[in-house]
């Protein structure tokens, strides 16, 4: 897990999840994300 201020990334083999910290705890903002090298991650599920 990598944390940058109120945001975090959890990496697993072939997949990544992005989180944001809220007053009530951590929330998933993007899931099922695949790295595309220098380009932004390609995520199957994204939300606010």
C-alpha positions as CSV (number, residue, x, y, z in Angstrom):
1,X,0.0,0.0,0.0
2,X,1.3,3.5,-0.9
3,X,-0.3,6.5,0.7
4,X,-0.1,10.1,-0.5
5,X,-1.9,12.5,1.9
6,X,-5.5,11.4,1.8
7,X,-5.1,9.1,-1.2
8,X,-3.8,5.5,-1.5
9,X,-3.1,2.7,-3.9
10,X,-3.1,-1.0,-3.1
11,X,-1.4,-3.2,-5.7
12,X,-1.9,-6.9,-6.2
13,X,-0.6,-9.1,-9.0
14,X,-2.1,-7.7,-12.2
15,X,-4.5,-5.4,-10.4
16,X,-4.7,-2.2,-8.4
17,X,-7.3,-0.4,-6.2
18,X,-7.3,3.4,-5.5
19,X,-8.7,4.8,-2.2
20,X,-9.4,8.2,-0.7
21,X,-9.7,9.0,3.0
22,X,-13.0,10.4,4.2
23,X,-14.1,11.5,7.6
24,X,-15.7,8.1,8.1
25,X,-12.7,6.0,6.8
26,X,-11.1,4.9,3.5
27,X,-13.3,4.6,0.4
28,X,-12.6,2.8,-2.9
29,X,-12.6,5.3,-5.8
30,X,-11.3,3.0,-8.5
31,X,-11.0,-0.8,-8.7
32,X,-9.9,-3.5,-11.1
33,X,-7.2,-1.1,-12.4
34,X,-4.4,-2.3,-14.8
35,X,-1.2,-0.4,-15.3
36,X,-0.5,0.9,-18.8
37,X,3.1,2.0,-18.3
38,X,3.5,5.7,-18.5
39,X,-0.2,6.2,-19.3
40,X,-2.9,6.5,-16.6
41,X,-4.3,3.2,-15.2
42,X,-7.2,1.6,-17.0
43,X,-9.9,0.9,-14.3
44,X,-13.1,-1.1,-14.8
45,X,-14.9,0.6,-11.9
46,X,-14.6,4.3,-11.0
47,X,-16.6,6.5,-8.7
48,X,-16.6,9.8,-6.8
